Amino acid sequence: MIDALFGALFIVALLTRHAYAMLFVGMAICHDALFGDSDGLTYYVTAGLFDYVTILLIKRTTFIQLIVISSLILNMLGFLLWFFYLEPAIYNECFILLYIVTIVLTIKNKDKRDGVVYHNANISNNAFHKPGSTFSAFGSCSEARP
């Protein structure tokens, strides 16, 4: 189930061109490929490390940062479950829910890739490019200056 959600999140991130979602799913897939068969201590410590690196690589505050912080907290929960010899079912179900929420939020925020709104952006109407505007970088040569 987790692998199917990795695939779905990868496809959604690719189709929406959301770089931070791609970073998150890429780090999750790399961790799963490298440490998926490791024992509990190695698995959970490296999962937390991958989450921490992902947080450092995300430059802006976006919903993906909150997802990664949630992942970090869930990995700490997973470590505690492993440490006390408890079943990891709640950990697995929480991650399934986290990946579903990530897919939904990535689709919902498809116009806010990397925390920047790209939909219907019309740069030519920006005040910095209007000749004669107060903040114009390039004024007309025939402008009368007081």
QUIHU-V121544 format. One record per residue. N is the residue number from 1. RES is the residue in one letter. PHI is phi in whole degrees, 0 to 359 (* if undefined). PSI is psi in degrees with one decimal (999 if undefined). Layout:
N;RES;PHI;PSI / N;RES;PHI;PSI
//
This chain:
1;M;*;-43.1 / 2;I;297;-41.0 / 3;D;297;-37.3 / 4;A;295;-38.7 / 5;L;290;-35.5 / 6;F;303;-47.9 / 7;G;298;-43.9 / 8;A;295;-43.6 / 9;L;294;-38.5 / 10;F;299;-45.7 / 11;I;295;-43.8 / 12;V;297;-44.2 / 13;A;296;-36.9 / 14;L;292;-44.4 / 15;L;291;-35.5 / 16;T;273;-6.4 / 17;R;56;42.6 / 18;H;265;105.2 / 19;A;297;-40.5 / 20;Y;289;-33.4 / 21;A;294;-38.6 / 22;M;296;-40.5 / 23;L;298;-46.3 / 24;F;299;-50.5 / 25;V;290;-33.4 / 26;G;296;-43.6 / 27;M;294;-38.8 / 28;A;295;-41.6 / 29;I;292;-42.9 / 30;C;299;-43.3 / 31;H;296;-43.0 / 32;D;296;-38.9 / 33;A;290;-39.0 / 34;L;277;-38.4 / 35;F;236;11.9 / 36;G;300;-30.1 / 37;D;258;12.1 / 38;S;281;164.7 / 39;D;288;172.0 / 40;G;303;-48.0 / 41;L;299;-50.7 / 42;T;297;-43.5 / 43;Y;298;-51.5 / 44;Y;287;-34.7 / 45;V;294;-44.8 / 46;T;290;-32.9 / 47;A;297;-43.0 / 48;G;296;-38.5 / 49;L;295;-43.6 / 50;F;298;-41.4 / 51;D;297;-42.7 / 52;Y;298;-44.5 / 53;V;297;-39.6 / 54;T;298;-42.2 / 55;I;298;-40.8 / 56;L;294;-32.7 / 57;L;282;-21.5 / 58;I;277;116.6 / 59;K;276;-28.9 / 60;R;248;158.2 / 61;T;280;113.7 / 62;T;227;174.8 / 63;F;296;-26.0 / 64;I;294;-35.4 / 65;Q;300;-41.9 / 66;L;294;-36.1 / 67;I;296;-44.4 / 68;V;293;-38.5 / 69;I;297;-40.6 / 70;S;298;-40.0 / 71;S;297;-41.4 / 72;L;298;-44.4 / 73;I;295;-41.6 / 74;L;295;-34.9 / 75;N;292;-34.0 / 76;M;294;-39.9 / 77;L;298;-43.3 / 78;G;299;-40.1 / 79;F;298;-44.3 / 80;L;297;-40.5 / 81;L;299;-43.5 / 82;W;294;-43.0 / 83;F;298;-38.4 / 84;F;265;14.1 / 85;Y;58;40.2 / 86;L;261;159.9 / 87;E;294;139.1 / 88;P;273;15.1 / 89;A;299;-42.7 / 90;I;295;-37.4 / 91;Y;298;-48.7 / 92;N;297;-43.5 / 93;E;293;-36.9 / 94;C;296;-39.4 / 95;F;290;-35.1 / 96;I;299;-46.2 / 97;L;297;-41.7 / 98;L;299;-42.9 / 99;Y;291;-35.5 / 100;I;294;-44.1 / 101;V;299;-40.2 / 102;T;297;-42.1 / 103;I;298;-46.9 / 104;V;297;-45.8 / 105;L;293;-34.0 / 106;T;294;-40.8 / 107;I;293;-43.3 / 108;K;297;-36.6 / 109;N;259;32.2 / 110;K;296;-23.3 / 111;D;272;-2.3 / 112;K;242;56.3 / 113;R;296;132.8 / 114;D;60;24.3 / 115;G;81;5.3 / 116;V;244;135.0 / 117;V;280;122.9 / 118;Y;251;-17.3 / 119;H;288;130.5 / 120;N;58;30.1 / 121;A;282;124.3 / 122;N;238;92.8 / 123;I;293;-28.4 / 124;S;293;-17.8 / 125;N;267;9.6 / 126;N;289;141.6 / 127;A;298;-26.3 / 128;F;289;-15.7 / 129;H;252;-1.1 / 130;K;278;123.6 / 131;P;298;134.6 / 132;G;87;-3.7 / 133;S;284;160.2 / 134;T;300;-35.8 / 135;F;258;17.2 / 136;S;293;130.2 / 137;A;283;-30.2 / 138;F;234;97.1 / 139;G;278;163.5 / 140;S;290;145.9 / 141;C;291;-22.0 / 142;S;269;6.1 / 143;E;293;139.6 / 144;A;277;124.8 / 145;R;259;133.8 / 146;P;287;999
//
